Amino acid sequence: MVGQVCIIQTTLPGSWLEAEVGAFCQQMLEAGAACIQHSAIHSIYRWGGQIEANAEWHLQVKVTPTKREEIISILEKKHPYETPQIVWIIAESTDDYSSWVESQ
């Protein structure tokens, strides 16, 4: 059998210290996320008609598909960006992993 996990991705300011990113992640865990991975990245994008390039933090938040809307709502409320990147996919996973995500 195949399980399902929702992976929500967002970015945070690269100027944040790792402790600040950790505190943000803690809020997601308290809201029902099972696991969050974060890493430093460099983003290039258009904003206000200009091309921008900045360091950012990339977050991957793992939740059950049924908790997706709850976590996205919290991300939208707590996120420091005016228009945050919030995207998600429903991924197939092993039954063991999806069961673990569900149990969190």
N, C-alpha and C positions, 0 to 999 in steps of 0.2 A: 504494500500500500504506500501511497505518497501523501505526505502532509503538506500543509501550506503555512507560510509565514509572510507577514507584511514587512517590507523593508522601507522605512521612511528615511529620506535623505534631506539634510539641510546643511547650511554653512553658518558659521559664526565669525565674528571679527578676529582677524589674525593678531590684533593688538591685545586680545584677552590672554591672560596668564592661564596656564594649564589648570590651576586651581579654580579659576572662574568657569572654565569649560566643564570641569568636574562638577561644580555646584549646579550648573545648568542641566547636566546629564542626570544628576541626582533627582531633580524635579521630575524628569521624564520617568525615571525608575519608580519613584513614589506614585506616579500616575498610572503605572501598569506596564511600562516597557519591561521586557525581559532582559535585554542586553543592548548596550550602546558601544559602538566602536568610534573612536575619533582619531584623526590624524591631521597634521599640518599639510596644507596644500597651497598652491598659487593659482589664483583665478584671474582670467582676462574676460571682460564683459563690457557691454555698452550700458551706460547709465547717464541720463540727462543729455543725450546726444554726444557724449564723449566716450572714448575707449578708456577703460580703467584697468589697472593691473594691481592686485593686492594679495597679500598673504591672508589666508583664511584658515579656519578649522573646518574640516569635513566631518559630519556626523552621520552614522548609519544606525537607526533605531529599529530594533527588532520587536515586533508585537504580533499578536494574533490578528487576523483580519477583522475580527469583531471589535477590537480595541482601537482600530485605526482612527476613527473619527474623534474619539476622546483625546488621543495623543495629538492629533493635528490641531484640535481646538486649543489645547494648552500651548503648543508651539506658537500658534498665531498670537496668543495673548502675551507670552513671555519673551518672544523674539525681539532682539534689539533693532533689527533692520526694518525700514519702512515697508519694503516689499521683499520678504524673505523667500528664498528658494525652499519650497516644500514640495517634494515629489515622492512618489511611492510606487512600488511594484508588489504584486503578489507573487511570491516565489515558491516553487515546489521544494520540499525538503524531505529529509527522512522522517518517518513517523516518530522516531525517538526524539529528534530535535524539535519538531512541532509540538510534541507532547510536553517537552520541557518548557517551551515558550508559553504554552497554555497554562502550565502549572505556576507560572510566575505571576 
